[in-house]
Amino acid sequence: MSDLREITLIAIDPKPQFGIGDHLDPLNRLGEYRSAFVKERGSELERFGKWIGKALDAPHYPIFEIIGDTFGKPLLQLSAYAMNNVLKDD
């Protein structure tokens, strides 16, 4: 994970261009999600969608924010269900 880099906006004109930024700091990212959660519960999923979108297709990341917001909650519920089943005592 220490090799991962941030996706950052490097130019706006004539059209937005994205490039590789600083090394990804997972604690900063988790802090960002936590701050969003505290400010408005559920908005952390929107932030997650934004970062996934930037990683997949930076110039079109706003569409991934919408997808993240739409499918983030069901994925979170599925993850919780899976973890509960893995961690339950037999």
C-alpha positions as CSV (number, residue, x, y, z in Angstrom):
1,M,0.0,0.0,0.0
2,S,2.9,2.3,0.6
3,D,3.5,2.4,-3.2
4,L,0.0,3.8,-3.9
5,R,-0.2,7.5,-5.0
6,E,-2.9,10.0,-4.9
7,I,-4.7,11.1,-8.1
8,T,-4.6,14.9,-8.3
9,L,-5.8,17.6,-10.6
10,I,-2.7,19.0,-12.4
11,A,-4.3,21.3,-15.0
12,I,-7.7,22.9,-15.7
13,D,-7.3,24.6,-19.0
14,P,-8.1,23.7,-21.8
15,K,-9.6,20.7,-20.2
16,P,-9.1,19.0,-16.8
17,Q,-6.0,16.8,-16.5
18,F,-5.1,14.5,-13.7
19,G,-1.8,13.0,-12.7
20,I,0.0,11.2,-9.9
21,G,0.3,13.1,-6.6
22,D,1.9,12.3,-3.3
23,H,2.0,8.9,-1.7
24,L,-1.4,7.8,-0.4
25,D,-1.7,8.1,3.4
26,P,-4.3,5.6,4.6
27,L,-4.7,7.4,8.0
28,N,-5.4,10.7,6.2
29,R,-8.0,8.9,4.0
30,L,-9.7,7.3,7.0
31,G,-9.7,10.6,8.8
32,E,-11.4,12.2,5.7
33,Y,-14.0,9.4,5.8
34,R,-14.5,9.9,9.5
35,S,-14.9,13.6,9.2
36,A,-17.5,13.2,6.5
37,F,-19.3,10.6,8.6
38,V,-19.4,12.9,11.6
39,K,-20.5,15.9,9.6
40,E,-23.3,14.0,7.7
41,R,-23.7,10.3,8.1
42,G,-23.6,8.6,4.7
43,S,-21.5,11.2,3.1
44,E,-18.4,9.1,3.7
45,L,-19.7,6.7,1.0
46,E,-19.9,9.6,-1.5
47,R,-16.3,10.5,-0.6
48,F,-15.3,6.9,-1.1
49,G,-17.0,6.9,-4.5
50,K,-15.1,10.0,-5.5
51,W,-11.8,8.4,-4.8
52,I,-12.7,5.2,-6.5
53,G,-13.9,7.2,-9.5
54,K,-10.6,9.2,-9.6
55,A,-8.7,5.9,-9.6
56,L,-10.8,4.4,-12.4
57,D,-11.4,7.3,-14.7
58,A,-10.4,10.7,-13.2
59,P,-11.9,13.0,-15.8
60,H,-15.3,11.4,-15.3
61,Y,-15.2,10.8,-11.5
62,P,-18.4,12.6,-10.7
63,I,-20.4,9.8,-12.2
64,F,-18.6,7.4,-9.9
65,E,-19.7,9.6,-6.9
66,I,-23.3,8.9,-8.0
67,I,-22.6,5.2,-8.3
68,G,-20.8,5.1,-5.0
69,D,-23.7,6.8,-3.3
70,T,-26.2,4.5,-4.9
71,F,-24.4,1.2,-4.3
72,G,-22.2,2.1,-1.3
73,K,-24.9,1.4,1.3
74,P,-25.8,-2.1,0.0
75,L,-22.2,-3.0,-0.3
76,L,-21.6,-1.8,3.3
77,Q,-24.5,-4.0,4.4
78,L,-23.2,-7.0,2.5
79,S,-19.8,-6.5,4.0
80,A,-21.2,-6.3,7.5
81,Y,-23.2,-9.5,6.9
82,A,-20.2,-11.3,5.5
83,M,-18.0,-10.2,8.5
84,N,-20.6,-11.3,11.0
85,N,-20.8,-14.7,9.4
86,V,-17.0,-15.1,9.3
87,L,-16.5,-13.9,12.9
88,K,-19.5,-15.7,14.6
89,D,-18.8,-18.5,17.1
90,D,-19.8,-21.9,16.0
